[in-house]
């Protein structure tokens, strides 16, 4: 028996929900739809979707509040936001609130489908533990440790550190980090990467530990143990 991956679409525009349901059903997904945040939360509890497509601008209960409640109930549930808000600050706000990705409106189906497939693969292949030097990350539990010290990270900080930890000794440029962590639709200031690298370093080194995130001047950033002296 083949069990179809289940997608829940929460959007108050019934034209969009119908369009996406037809397209995703054709692609082999089981699709449920809701037109309000409250209905969407109820269906998420009852149907236990594998992924949620969530409109940012919902009436009454906002998309961001729905996102927070979905993630509070199941932090590992992938959520893709649909939004007409293309300002960098709005995009960062959505990602920090727990969104795994976002697609700008008007929705191009092929782009949304590609993002859905990517998120499905990402979560299905999520490693249980990632280790490098004294850094340990447990993506399924969304925890990170430096030795025995737990590090509290925001959603974006965690995704950035996970990218580096899964690829130690590999140098990533700013543009590559933006594409992989913020998404291809981010058109803000690339210097936001420097801000998050600084925040990560402060948290990773708060206990006096040696620096793990190194800067390769003019190239990018890499997770690498510092060279020993002498």
LINQUI-V890273 format. One record per residue. RES is the residue in three letters. PHI is phi as a letter, one per 30 degrees, with the letter a starting at -180 (NA if undefined). Layout:
RES,PHI  RES,PHI
This chain:
UNK,NA  UNK,d  UNK,c  UNK,d  UNK,d  UNK,c  UNK,c  UNK,c  UNK,c  UNK,c  UNK,a  UNK,d  UNK,d  UNK,d  UNK,d  UNK,d  UNK,d  UNK,d  UNK,e  UNK,d  UNK,d  UNK,d  UNK,d  UNK,d  UNK,d  UNK,d  UNK,d  UNK,j  UNK,c  UNK,d  UNK,b  UNK,c  UNK,b  UNK,b  UNK,c  UNK,b  UNK,d  UNK,d  UNK,d  UNK,d  UNK,d  UNK,d  UNK,d  UNK,d  UNK,d  UNK,d  UNK,c  UNK,h  UNK,d  UNK,d  UNK,a  UNK,b  UNK,c  UNK,b  UNK,d  UNK,d  UNK,c  UNK,c  UNK,d  UNK,i  UNK,d  UNK,d  UNK,d  UNK,d  UNK,d  UNK,d  UNK,e  UNK,d  UNK,d  UNK,d  UNK,d  UNK,d  UNK,d  UNK,a  UNK,d  UNK,d  UNK,d  UNK,d  UNK,b  UNK,c  UNK,d  UNK,c  UNK,a  UNK,c  UNK,d  UNK,c  UNK,d  UNK,e  UNK,d  UNK,d  UNK,d  UNK,d  UNK,e  UNK,d  UNK,d  UNK,d  UNK,d  UNK,k  UNK,d  UNK,d  UNK,a  UNK,b  UNK,b  UNK,d  UNK,d  UNK,d  UNK,d  UNK,c  UNK,e  UNK,d  UNK,d  UNK,d  UNK,d  UNK,d  UNK,d  UNK,d  UNK,d  UNK,d  UNK,d  UNK,d  UNK,d  UNK,d  UNK,d  UNK,d  UNK,c  UNK,d  UNK,d  UNK,d  UNK,b  UNK,b  UNK,b  UNK,a  UNK,h  UNK,c  UNK,c  UNK,b  UNK,b  UNK,b  UNK,e  UNK,d  UNK,c  UNK,h  UNK,b  UNK,b  UNK,b  UNK,c  UNK,i  UNK,c  UNK,d  UNK,d  UNK,c  UNK,d  UNK,b  UNK,d  UNK,e  UNK,d  UNK,d  UNK,d  UNK,d  UNK,d  UNK,d  UNK,d  UNK,e  UNK,d  UNK,d  UNK,d  UNK,b  UNK,d  UNK,i  UNK,c  UNK,d  UNK,c  UNK,d  UNK,e  UNK,d  UNK,d  UNK,d  UNK,e  UNK,d  UNK,d  UNK,c  UNK,d  UNK,j  UNK,d  UNK,d  UNK,d  UNK,b  UNK,d  UNK,d  UNK,e  UNK,d  UNK,d  UNK,d  UNK,d  UNK,d  UNK,d  UNK,d  UNK,d  UNK,d  UNK,d  UNK,d  UNK,e  UNK,d  UNK,d  UNK,c  UNK,d  UNK,c  UNK,i  UNK,d  UNK,d  UNK,d  UNK,c  UNK,d  UNK,c  UNK,c  UNK,c  UNK,e  UNK,i  UNK,b  UNK,l  UNK,b  UNK,b  UNK,d  UNK,a  UNK,d  UNK,d  UNK,d  UNK,d  UNK,d  UNK,j
